[in-house]
Amino acid sequence: MIKKLLKAVLPKSAIVAAYQWHTRERRYRSWAHAAAASAEYGSRDLTAFRVARSRQIVGHEDSYAKPPEELLQTFDMPSGRFVDFGGSAGEMCAVLQRRFPSWSFAVVETKAMSDASRALRPSISYSDQLPDGYDVFYSSGTLQYLADPERLWSDALGRTGRYAYLARNCFSNRKAFSVQSSRLFDNGAGPIPEGFEDVNIRYPHQTISEASLTAIAGRMGFDLIARFDGRNSGVTGSKTDAYGADLLFKRR
């Protein structure tokens, strides 16, 4: 009753401002604080939904997963090893595998996601750990959801033989920790499977430093050979000082 009365007497601009304040993105002091304020990223409901949704597009992944043209150029050998870090149920790998059948493909995901995805695309390997070595490392929209993205990046480059491609990044010169919210049905690609409720999903998020990642790559023997400003942005929420850019590195 009170809400209806307020809507009747307040100007629309005031209502919009009040809604924006109520739904504003809260910042946290650390990753630990953001993680404590949100549900676990690899929650059972989210994993089950993503796998069920992906099951419906097996064999038709090309309609939903589009590899960047520059990524295709990293397949410059007759055969090699490709890793998709945070690659969900392997949709992108399935697309690439049809184009480069002599290459091997691996997805690194949460243990729950890896275990649930193996039966969908058995020609792709799944694990919650990085392989010992590979030729191309690819990650899209994932580093900002890790507790220590720089450590993972350094570890990944130490195992990379030729190229590393980072897509859909959330960069900022200032570190910011938050909790990202999305609807369950906004996750994954393909028709919405039956038997799920479109609930709110929350998981910790942080901005990452482009300069820091580039410096780490330089120390690990990689050069930044291409940068695509503002493309495939991984920026979410109200982070006005954040920006997106895709980065392609090559080992010297």
FENHUUR-V293813 format. One record per pair of residues at least 24 apart in sequence whose ideal C-beta (glycine too) atoms are under 10 Angstrom apart, sorted by sequence separation. I is the first residue (numbers start at 1). GAP is how many residues later the second one is. D is the distance in whole Angstrom. If there is no record, write none. Layout:
BEGIN
i->I gap->GAP d->D
i->I gap->GAP d->D
END
This chain:
BEGIN
i->72 gap->24 d->8
i->75 gap->24 d->8
i->78 gap->24 d->6
i->79 gap->24 d->6
i->80 gap->24 d->8
i->81 gap->24 d->8
i->82 gap->24 d->7
i->83 gap->24 d->8
i->84 gap->24 d->7
i->85 gap->24 d->8
i->86 gap->24 d->9
i->89 gap->24 d->7
i->90 gap->24 d->10
i->97 gap->24 d->8
i->106 gap->24 d->9
i->136 gap->24 d->7
i->137 gap->24 d->9
i->142 gap->24 d->9
i->144 gap->24 d->9
i->179 gap->24 d->7
i->180 gap->24 d->8
i->181 gap->24 d->10
i->224 gap->24 d->7
i->225 gap->24 d->7
i->226 gap->24 d->9
i->65 gap->25 d->9
i->67 gap->25 d->6
i->71 gap->25 d->8
i->75 gap->25 d->5
i->77 gap->25 d->9
i->78 gap->25 d->9
i->79 gap->25 d->8
i->81 gap->25 d->7
i->82 gap->25 d->10
i->83 gap->25 d->6
i->84 gap->25 d->9
i->88 gap->25 d->7
i->89 gap->25 d->9
i->106 gap->25 d->6
i->130 gap->25 d->7
i->133 gap->25 d->9
i->134 gap->25 d->6
i->135 gap->25 d->7
i->136 gap->25 d->8
i->137 gap->25 d->9
i->138 gap->25 d->8
i->139 gap->25 d->8
i->140 gap->25 d->8
i->141 gap->25 d->9
i->142 gap->25 d->9
i->143 gap->25 d->10
i->144 gap->25 d->7
i->145 gap->25 d->9
i->179 gap->25 d->6
i->180 gap->25 d->4
i->223 gap->25 d->10
i->224 gap->25 d->6
i->225 gap->25 d->5
i->65 gap->26 d->4
i->66 gap->26 d->9
i->67 gap->26 d->10
i->77 gap->26 d->8
i->87 gap->26 d->9
i->91 gap->26 d->10
i->94 gap->26 d->9
i->97 gap->26 d->7
i->130 gap->26 d->6
i->133 gap->26 d->5
i->134 gap->26 d->6
i->135 gap->26 d->5
i->136 gap->26 d->6
i->137 gap->26 d->7
i->138 gap->26 d->8
i->139 gap->26 d->8
i->140 gap->26 d->8
i->141 gap->26 d->7
i->142 gap->26 d->8
i->143 gap->26 d->7
i->144 gap->26 d->4
i->178 gap->26 d->8
i->179 gap->26 d->7
i->180 gap->26 d->10
i->208 gap->26 d->9
i->222 gap->26 d->10
i->223 gap->26 d->7
i->224 gap->26 d->8
i->64 gap->27 d->6
i->65 gap->27 d->5
i->72 gap->27 d->7
i->75 gap->27 d->10
i->86 gap->27 d->9
i->87 gap->27 d->10
i->89 gap->27 d->8
i->90 gap->27 d->6
i->94 gap->27 d->6
i->97 gap->27 d->7
i->104 gap->27 d->9
i->132 gap->27 d->6
i->133 gap->27 d->8
i->134 gap->27 d->7
i->135 gap->27 d->5
i->136 gap->27 d->5
i->137 gap->27 d->4
i->138 gap->27 d->5
i->139 gap->27 d->6
i->140 gap->27 d->4
i->141 gap->27 d->4
i->142 gap->27 d->9
i->143 gap->27 d->8
i->144 gap->27 d->9
i->177 gap->27 d->7
i->178 gap->27 d->5
i->207 gap->27 d->10
i->222 gap->27 d->4
i->223 gap->27 d->6
i->61 gap->28 d->10
i->64 gap->28 d->9
i->65 gap->28 d->9
i->67 gap->28 d->6
i->72 gap->28 d->9
i->75 gap->28 d->7
i->89 gap->28 d->4
i->90 gap->28 d->9
i->93 gap->28 d->7
i->96 gap->28 d->10
i->106 gap->28 d->7
i->130 gap->28 d->9
i->131 gap->28 d->7
i->133 gap->28 d->6
i->134 gap->28 d->9
i->135 gap->28 d->7
i->136 gap->28 d->8
i->137 gap->28 d->7
i->138 gap->28 d->8
i->139 gap->28 d->7
i->140 gap->28 d->5
i->141 gap->28 d->8
i->143 gap->28 d->10
i->144 gap->28 d->10
i->177 gap->28 d->7
i->178 gap->28 d->7
i->207 gap->28 d->9
i->221 gap->28 d->10
i->222 gap->28 d->6
i->223 gap->28 d->8
i->61 gap->29 d->8
i->62 gap->29 d->9
i->65 gap->29 d->7
i->66 gap->29 d->8
i->67 gap->29 d->6
i->88 gap->29 d->8
i->89 gap->29 d->10
i->91 gap->29 d->9
i->94 gap->29 d->8
i->105 gap->29 d->10
i->108 gap->29 d->10
i->130 gap->29 d->6
i->134 gap->29 d->10
i->136 gap->29 d->7
i->137 gap->29 d->9
i->138 gap->29 d->7
i->139 gap->29 d->9
i->140 gap->29 d->9
i->141 gap->29 d->8
i->176 gap->29 d->9
i->177 gap->29 d->5
i->178 gap->29 d->9
i->205 gap->29 d->10
i->220 gap->29 d->9
i->221 gap->29 d->10
i->222 gap->29 d->5
i->223 gap->29 d->6
i->61 gap->30 d->5
i->64 gap->30 d->10
i->65 gap->30 d->5
i->87 gap->30 d->9
i->90 gap->30 d->7
i->91 gap->30 d->9
i->93 gap->30 d->9
i->94 gap->30 d->7
i->104 gap->30 d->8
i->130 gap->30 d->10
i->134 gap->30 d->10
i->139 gap->30 d->9
i->176 gap->30 d->7
i->177 gap->30 d->8
i->217 gap->30 d->8
i->221 gap->30 d->6
i->222 gap->30 d->7
i->58 gap->31 d->9
i->60 gap->31 d->10
i->61 gap->31 d->8
i->64 gap->31 d->9
i->65 gap->31 d->9
i->89 gap->31 d->6
i->90 gap->31 d->5
i->93 gap->31 d->5
i->104 gap->31 d->9
i->105 gap->31 d->10
i->108 gap->31 d->9
i->175 gap->31 d->7
i->176 gap->31 d->5
i->205 gap->31 d->7
i->218 gap->31 d->9
i->220 gap->31 d->8
i->221 gap->31 d->5
i->57 gap->32 d->9
i->58 gap->32 d->10
i->61 gap->32 d->9
i->62 gap->32 d->8
i->63 gap->32 d->10
i->67 gap->32 d->8
i->89 gap->32 d->7
i->90 gap->32 d->10
i->92 gap->32 d->10
i->93 gap->32 d->9
i->103 gap->32 d->8
i->175 gap->32 d->6
i->205 gap->32 d->8
i->207 gap->32 d->6
i->217 gap->32 d->5
i->220 gap->32 d->10
i->58 gap->33 d->9
i->61 gap->33 d->4
i->62 gap->33 d->5
i->90 gap->33 d->9
i->91 gap->33 d->10
i->93 gap->33 d->10
i->103 gap->33 d->9
i->109 gap->33 d->9
i->174 gap->33 d->7
i->175 gap->33 d->8
i->210 gap->33 d->8
i->214 gap->33 d->7
i->216 gap->33 d->10
i->217 gap->33 d->10
i->54 gap->34 d->7
i->55 gap->34 d->8
i->57 gap->34 d->7
i->60 gap->34 d->9
i->61 gap->34 d->5
i->90 gap->34 d->5
i->108 gap->34 d->9
i->144 gap->34 d->10
i->172 gap->34 d->9
i->173 gap->34 d->9
i->175 gap->34 d->8
i->205 gap->34 d->9
i->207 gap->34 d->8
i->208 gap->34 d->9
i->210 gap->34 d->10
i->213 gap->34 d->7
i->217 gap->34 d->9
i->218 gap->34 d->9
i->53 gap->35 d->10
i->54 gap->35 d->4
i->59 gap->35 d->8
i->61 gap->35 d->10
i->89 gap->35 d->9
i->90 gap->35 d->9
i->145 gap->35 d->8
i->170 gap->35 d->7
i->172 gap->35 d->4
i->174 gap->35 d->9
i->207 gap->35 d->5
i->210 gap->35 d->6
i->214 gap->35 d->8
i->53 gap->36 d->8
i->54 gap->36 d->8
i->58 gap->36 d->8
i->61 gap->36 d->9
i->62 gap->36 d->8
i->90 gap->36 d->7
i->144 gap->36 d->9
i->170 gap->36 d->8
i->171 gap->36 d->7
i->172 gap->36 d->8
i->173 gap->36 d->7
i->207 gap->36 d->9
i->213 gap->36 d->9
i->51 gap->37 d->9
i->52 gap->37 d->10
i->54 gap->37 d->6
i->57 gap->37 d->9
i->61 gap->37 d->8
i->62 gap->37 d->9
i->87 gap->37 d->9
i->89 gap->37 d->9
i->170 gap->37 d->5
i->171 gap->37 d->6
i->172 gap->37 d->7
i->173 gap->37 d->8
i->175 gap->37 d->10
i->210 gap->37 d->7
i->50 gap->38 d->6
i->51 gap->38 d->6
i->53 gap->38 d->10
i->169 gap->38 d->9
i->170 gap->38 d->7
i->171 gap->38 d->7
i->172 gap->38 d->9
i->173 gap->38 d->8
i->50 gap->39 d->6
i->59 gap->39 d->10
i->87 gap->39 d->9
i->169 gap->39 d->7
i->171 gap->39 d->4
i->54 gap->40 d->9
i->84 gap->40 d->9
i->96 gap->40 d->9
i->171 gap->40 d->9
i->47 gap->41 d->10
i->50 gap->41 d->10
i->169 gap->41 d->7
i->171 gap->41 d->10
i->47 gap->42 d->9
i->82 gap->42 d->10
i->83 gap->42 d->9
i->96 gap->42 d->9
i->166 gap->42 d->9
i->171 gap->42 d->8
i->81 gap->44 d->10
i->83 gap->44 d->10
i->108 gap->44 d->10
i->166 gap->44 d->9
i->169 gap->44 d->8
i->85 gap->45 d->7
i->93 gap->45 d->9
i->92 gap->46 d->8
i->83 gap->47 d->7
i->166 gap->47 d->7
i->83 gap->48 d->6
i->92 gap->48 d->8
i->108 gap->48 d->9
i->164 gap->49 d->10
i->81 gap->50 d->7
i->83 gap->50 d->9
i->81 gap->51 d->10
i->83 gap->51 d->5
i->87 gap->51 d->8
i->166 gap->51 d->10
i->81 gap->52 d->7
i->82 gap->52 d->7
i->83 gap->52 d->9
i->84 gap->52 d->9
i->85 gap->52 d->7
i->86 gap->52 d->9
i->87 gap->52 d->8
i->88 gap->52 d->9
i->81 gap->53 d->4
i->82 gap->53 d->7
i->83 gap->53 d->7
i->84 gap->53 d->9
i->85 gap->53 d->7
i->86 gap->53 d->6
i->87 gap->53 d->8
i->164 gap->53 d->7
i->80 gap->54 d->8
i->81 gap->54 d->5
i->82 gap->54 d->5
i->83 gap->54 d->5
i->84 gap->54 d->5
i->85 gap->54 d->4
i->86 gap->54 d->7
i->88 gap->54 d->10
i->182 gap->54 d->8
i->80 gap->55 d->4
i->81 gap->55 d->7
i->82 gap->55 d->8
i->83 gap->55 d->7
i->84 gap->55 d->7
i->85 gap->55 d->9
i->86 gap->55 d->7
i->87 gap->55 d->8
i->153 gap->55 d->9
i->181 gap->55 d->9
i->79 gap->56 d->9
i->80 gap->56 d->7
i->81 gap->56 d->10
i->82 gap->56 d->7
i->83 gap->56 d->9
i->84 gap->56 d->8
i->86 gap->56 d->3
i->157 gap->56 d->10
i->164 gap->56 d->9
i->180 gap->56 d->6
i->181 gap->56 d->8
i->85 gap->57 d->6
i->86 gap->57 d->8
i->147 gap->57 d->8
i->149 gap->57 d->7
i->160 gap->57 d->10
i->180 gap->57 d->6
i->77 gap->58 d->7
i->84 gap->58 d->9
i->85 gap->58 d->8
i->145 gap->58 d->6
i->146 gap->58 d->9
i->148 gap->58 d->10
i->149 gap->58 d->10
i->150 gap->58 d->8
i->164 gap->58 d->6
i->178 gap->58 d->9
i->179 gap->58 d->9
i->50 gap->59 d->10
i->76 gap->59 d->9
i->77 gap->59 d->10
i->86 gap->59 d->8
i->145 gap->59 d->7
i->146 gap->59 d->10
i->147 gap->59 d->8
i->149 gap->59 d->5
i->150 gap->59 d->8
i->153 gap->59 d->9
i->154 gap->59 d->9
i->157 gap->59 d->7
i->163 gap->59 d->9
i->178 gap->59 d->6
i->61 gap->60 d->9
i->75 gap->60 d->9
i->76 gap->60 d->10
i->86 gap->60 d->9
i->144 gap->60 d->9
i->145 gap->60 d->6
i->146 gap->60 d->8
i->149 gap->60 d->9
i->153 gap->60 d->6
i->157 gap->60 d->6
i->160 gap->60 d->8
i->162 gap->60 d->10
i->164 gap->60 d->10
i->178 gap->60 d->9
i->51 gap->61 d->9
i->55 gap->61 d->10
i->74 gap->61 d->8
i->75 gap->61 d->7
i->85 gap->61 d->10
i->144 gap->61 d->6
i->145 gap->61 d->8
i->160 gap->61 d->9
i->165 gap->61 d->9
i->167 gap->61 d->9
i->176 gap->61 d->9
i->178 gap->61 d->7
i->47 gap->62 d->9
i->51 gap->62 d->7
i->54 gap->62 d->10
i->55 gap->62 d->9
i->58 gap->62 d->6
i->59 gap->62 d->10
i->74 gap->62 d->5
i->144 gap->62 d->6
i->146 gap->62 d->9
i->150 gap->62 d->6
i->154 gap->62 d->5
i->157 gap->62 d->9
i->158 gap->62 d->6
i->160 gap->62 d->8
i->163 gap->62 d->9
i->171 gap->62 d->9
i->47 gap->63 d->7
i->50 gap->63 d->7
i->54 gap->63 d->7
i->57 gap->63 d->10
i->58 gap->63 d->7
i->74 gap->63 d->10
i->143 gap->63 d->9
i->144 gap->63 d->7
i->149 gap->63 d->9
i->150 gap->63 d->7
i->153 gap->63 d->6
i->154 gap->63 d->9
i->157 gap->63 d->4
i->158 gap->63 d->9
i->168 gap->63 d->9
i->169 gap->63 d->8
i->170 gap->63 d->8
i->171 gap->63 d->8
i->172 gap->63 d->9
i->176 gap->63 d->6
i->46 gap->64 d->10
i->47 gap->64 d->10
i->48 gap->64 d->9
i->51 gap->64 d->10
i->52 gap->64 d->9
i->55 gap->64 d->9
i->74 gap->64 d->8
i->144 gap->64 d->6
i->149 gap->64 d->8
i->153 gap->64 d->8
i->156 gap->64 d->9
i->157 gap->64 d->8
i->167 gap->64 d->8
i->168 gap->64 d->5
i->169 gap->64 d->8
i->170 gap->64 d->4
i->171 gap->64 d->8
i->47 gap->65 d->5
i->48 gap->65 d->10
i->51 gap->65 d->5
i->55 gap->65 d->6
i->71 gap->65 d->8
i->143 gap->65 d->6
i->150 gap->65 d->10
i->151 gap->65 d->9
i->154 gap->65 d->8
i->155 gap->65 d->10
i->157 gap->65 d->6
i->167 gap->65 d->5
i->168 gap->65 d->7
i->169 gap->65 d->5
i->170 gap->65 d->5
i->174 gap->65 d->9
i->176 gap->65 d->8
i->46 gap->66 d->9
i->47 gap->66 d->5
i->50 gap->66 d->8
i->51 gap->66 d->6
i->54 gap->66 d->6
i->55 gap->66 d->10
i->86 gap->66 d->10
i->150 gap->66 d->6
i->154 gap->66 d->7
i->166 gap->66 d->10
i->167 gap->66 d->10
i->168 gap->66 d->4
i->169 gap->66 d->9
i->170 gap->66 d->7
i->176 gap->66 d->7
i->42 gap->67 d->8
i->43 gap->67 d->10
i->46 gap->67 d->9
i->47 gap->67 d->10
i->50 gap->67 d->9
i->54 gap->67 d->9
i->71 gap->67 d->6
i->85 gap->67 d->8
i->153 gap->67 d->9
i->167 gap->67 d->8
i->168 gap->67 d->9
i->170 gap->67 d->9
i->172 gap->67 d->7
i->174 gap->67 d->6
i->42 gap->68 d->4
i->44 gap->68 d->7
i->47 gap->68 d->9
i->48 gap->68 d->7
i->51 gap->68 d->9
i->85 gap->68 d->10
i->166 gap->68 d->9
i->171 gap->68 d->10
i->172 gap->68 d->10
i->173 gap->68 d->7
i->174 gap->68 d->9
i->41 gap->69 d->7
i->42 gap->69 d->8
i->43 gap->69 d->9
i->47 gap->69 d->6
i->51 gap->69 d->7
i->71 gap->69 d->9
i->170 gap->69 d->7
i->172 gap->69 d->5
i->173 gap->69 d->9
i->40 gap->70 d->9
i->42 gap->70 d->5
i->47 gap->70 d->9
i->68 gap->70 d->9
i->143 gap->70 d->8
i->171 gap->70 d->10
i->172 gap->70 d->4
i->173 gap->70 d->9
i->42 gap->71 d->6
i->67 gap->71 d->9
i->85 gap->71 d->7
i->171 gap->71 d->6
i->172 gap->71 d->7
i->40 gap->72 d->10
i->41 gap->72 d->10
i->42 gap->72 d->10
i->44 gap->72 d->10
i->68 gap->72 d->9
i->170 gap->72 d->5
i->171 gap->72 d->5
i->67 gap->73 d->10
i->83 gap->73 d->8
i->169 gap->73 d->9
i->170 gap->73 d->8
i->171 gap->73 d->7
i->169 gap->74 d->9
i->170 gap->74 d->7
i->171 gap->74 d->6
i->65 gap->75 d->10
i->92 gap->75 d->10
i->169 gap->75 d->6
i->170 gap->75 d->10
i->83 gap->76 d->8
i->168 gap->76 d->7
i->169 gap->76 d->6
i->171 gap->76 d->9
i->83 gap->77 d->8
i->167 gap->77 d->9
i->168 gap->77 d->10
i->169 gap->77 d->7
i->81 gap->78 d->10
i->167 gap->78 d->9
i->168 gap->78 d->7
i->169 gap->78 d->7
i->81 gap->79 d->10
i->85 gap->79 d->10
i->166 gap->79 d->9
i->167 gap->79 d->5
i->81 gap->80 d->8
i->166 gap->80 d->7
i->167 gap->80 d->8
i->80 gap->81 d->8
i->81 gap->81 d->10
i->82 gap->81 d->10
i->83 gap->81 d->10
i->84 gap->81 d->10
i->85 gap->81 d->10
i->165 gap->81 d->7
i->166 gap->81 d->5
i->167 gap->81 d->9
i->80 gap->82 d->8
i->86 gap->82 d->10
i->165 gap->82 d->7
i->166 gap->82 d->8
i->80 gap->83 d->10
i->164 gap->83 d->8
i->165 gap->83 d->5
i->166 gap->83 d->8
i->77 gap->84 d->10
i->164 gap->84 d->8
i->165 gap->84 d->8
i->77 gap->85 d->8
i->163 gap->85 d->7
i->164 gap->85 d->4
i->165 gap->85 d->10
i->42 gap->86 d->9
i->76 gap->86 d->8
i->163 gap->86 d->7
i->164 gap->86 d->8
i->75 gap->87 d->10
i->76 gap->87 d->9
i->162 gap->87 d->10
i->163 gap->87 d->5
i->164 gap->87 d->8
i->74 gap->88 d->7
i->75 gap->88 d->9
i->162 gap->88 d->7
i->163 gap->88 d->7
i->74 gap->89 d->4
i->145 gap->89 d->10
i->160 gap->89 d->8
i->162 gap->89 d->6
i->73 gap->90 d->9
i->74 gap->90 d->9
i->144 gap->90 d->6
i->160 gap->90 d->10
i->161 gap->90 d->7
i->74 gap->91 d->7
i->141 gap->91 d->8
i->143 gap->91 d->9
i->144 gap->91 d->9
i->160 gap->91 d->7
i->71 gap->92 d->8
i->73 gap->92 d->10
i->140 gap->92 d->7
i->141 gap->92 d->9
i->142 gap->92 d->9
i->144 gap->92 d->9
i->157 gap->92 d->8
i->70 gap->93 d->10
i->141 gap->93 d->5
i->71 gap->94 d->5
i->140 gap->94 d->8
i->157 gap->94 d->8
i->70 gap->95 d->7
i->141 gap->95 d->9
i->71 gap->96 d->8
i->68 gap->97 d->7
i->70 gap->97 d->10
i->91 gap->97 d->9
i->67 gap->98 d->10
i->91 gap->98 d->6
i->144 gap->98 d->9
i->68 gap->99 d->6
i->88 gap->99 d->9
i->89 gap->99 d->8
i->91 gap->99 d->9
i->67 gap->100 d->9
i->88 gap->100 d->7
i->89 gap->100 d->10
i->88 gap->101 d->8
i->89 gap->101 d->10
i->141 gap->103 d->9
i->41 gap->104 d->6
i->41 gap->105 d->9
i->140 gap->106 d->9
i->138 gap->110 d->10
i->35 gap->112 d->7
i->137 gap->112 d->9
i->34 gap->113 d->10
i->31 gap->115 d->9
i->32 gap->115 d->8
i->31 gap->116 d->5
i->135 gap->116 d->10
i->30 gap->117 d->10
i->31 gap->117 d->8
i->31 gap->118 d->10
i->64 gap->124 d->9
i->65 gap->124 d->7
i->64 gap->125 d->4
i->63 gap->126 d->9
i->64 gap->126 d->6
i->63 gap->127 d->9
i->61 gap->128 d->8
i->61 gap->129 d->9
i->60 gap->130 d->8
i->53 gap->131 d->10
i->57 gap->131 d->9
i->53 gap->132 d->9
i->56 gap->132 d->10
i->57 gap->132 d->7
i->58 gap->132 d->9
i->56 gap->133 d->10
i->57 gap->133 d->4
i->50 gap->134 d->9
i->53 gap->134 d->8
i->54 gap->134 d->6
i->56 gap->134 d->5
i->57 gap->134 d->8
i->49 gap->135 d->6
i->53 gap->135 d->4
i->54 gap->135 d->7
i->55 gap->135 d->8
i->56 gap->135 d->5
i->46 gap->136 d->10
i->49 gap->136 d->8
i->52 gap->136 d->9
i->53 gap->136 d->7
i->54 gap->136 d->6
i->56 gap->136 d->9
i->50 gap->137 d->6
i->51 gap->137 d->9
i->53 gap->137 d->5
i->56 gap->137 d->6
i->46 gap->138 d->7
i->49 gap->138 d->7
i->50 gap->138 d->4
i->52 gap->138 d->9
i->53 gap->138 d->7
i->55 gap->138 d->8
i->41 gap->139 d->9
i->45 gap->139 d->7
i->49 gap->139 d->7
i->50 gap->139 d->9
i->53 gap->139 d->7
i->54 gap->139 d->9
i->37 gap->140 d->10
i->38 gap->140 d->9
i->39 gap->140 d->9
i->47 gap->140 d->10
i->50 gap->140 d->10
i->52 gap->140 d->9
i->53 gap->140 d->5
i->37 gap->141 d->9
i->38 gap->141 d->4
i->43 gap->141 d->10
i->46 gap->141 d->6
i->52 gap->141 d->4
i->34 gap->142 d->10
i->35 gap->142 d->9
i->37 gap->142 d->5
i->38 gap->142 d->8
i->46 gap->142 d->9
i->51 gap->142 d->9
i->52 gap->142 d->9
i->34 gap->143 d->4
i->36 gap->143 d->10
i->38 gap->143 d->8
i->49 gap->143 d->9
i->50 gap->143 d->10
i->52 gap->143 d->8
i->53 gap->143 d->9
i->31 gap->144 d->9
i->33 gap->144 d->7
i->34 gap->144 d->6
i->35 gap->144 d->9
i->49 gap->144 d->7
i->52 gap->144 d->7
i->30 gap->145 d->9
i->32 gap->145 d->9
i->34 gap->145 d->5
i->48 gap->145 d->9
i->31 gap->146 d->6
i->33 gap->146 d->9
i->34 gap->146 d->9
i->49 gap->146 d->9
i->30 gap->147 d->6
i->48 gap->147 d->9
i->49 gap->147 d->5
i->28 gap->148 d->9
i->29 gap->148 d->7
i->48 gap->148 d->8
i->49 gap->148 d->10
i->27 gap->149 d->6
i->28 gap->149 d->4
i->49 gap->149 d->10
i->27 gap->150 d->6
i->28 gap->150 d->7
i->49 gap->150 d->9
i->25 gap->151 d->9
i->26 gap->151 d->10
i->27 gap->151 d->6
i->28 gap->151 d->7
i->45 gap->151 d->8
i->26 gap->152 d->7
i->27 gap->152 d->9
i->45 gap->152 d->9
i->49 gap->152 d->9
i->25 gap->153 d->5
i->26 gap->153 d->7
i->46 gap->153 d->9
i->73 gap->153 d->9
i->25 gap->154 d->8
i->45 gap->154 d->7
i->25 gap->155 d->8
i->46 gap->155 d->6
i->70 gap->155 d->9
i->25 gap->156 d->9
i->45 gap->156 d->8
i->70 gap->156 d->6
i->46 gap->157 d->8
i->23 gap->158 d->9
i->43 gap->158 d->7
i->68 gap->158 d->10
i->70 gap->158 d->7
i->43 gap->159 d->9
i->41 gap->160 d->9
i->43 gap->160 d->8
i->68 gap->160 d->8
i->39 gap->161 d->9
i->41 gap->161 d->9
i->42 gap->161 d->9
i->39 gap->162 d->7
i->40 gap->162 d->10
i->41 gap->162 d->4
i->38 gap->163 d->9
i->39 gap->163 d->5
i->40 gap->163 d->8
i->41 gap->163 d->7
i->68 gap->163 d->8
i->38 gap->164 d->4
i->39 gap->164 d->7
i->40 gap->164 d->9
i->41 gap->164 d->9
i->68 gap->164 d->7
i->37 gap->165 d->8
i->38 gap->165 d->5
i->39 gap->165 d->9
i->38 gap->166 d->5
i->66 gap->166 d->10
i->37 gap->167 d->8
i->38 gap->167 d->9
i->34 gap->168 d->10
i->35 gap->168 d->8
i->36 gap->168 d->9
i->34 gap->169 d->9
i->35 gap->169 d->4
i->34 gap->170 d->4
i->35 gap->170 d->10
i->33 gap->171 d->9
i->34 gap->171 d->7
i->35 gap->171 d->10
i->32 gap->172 d->9
i->34 gap->172 d->7
i->31 gap->173 d->6
i->30 gap->174 d->10
i->31 gap->174 d->9
i->74 gap->174 d->8
i->31 gap->175 d->6
i->71 gap->175 d->9
i->73 gap->175 d->9
i->28 gap->176 d->8
i->30 gap->176 d->9
i->70 gap->176 d->8
i->74 gap->176 d->8
i->28 gap->177 d->10
i->71 gap->177 d->8
i->28 gap->178 d->9
i->68 gap->178 d->7
i->70 gap->178 d->6
i->25 gap->180 d->9
i->68 gap->180 d->9
i->27 gap->210 d->10
i->25 gap->211 d->9
i->26 gap->211 d->10
i->27 gap->211 d->10
i->25 gap->212 d->4
i->26 gap->212 d->10
i->27 gap->212 d->9
i->24 gap->213 d->9
i->25 gap->213 d->5
i->23 gap->214 d->10
i->24 gap->214 d->7
i->25 gap->214 d->7
i->23 gap->215 d->9
i->20 gap->218 d->9
END
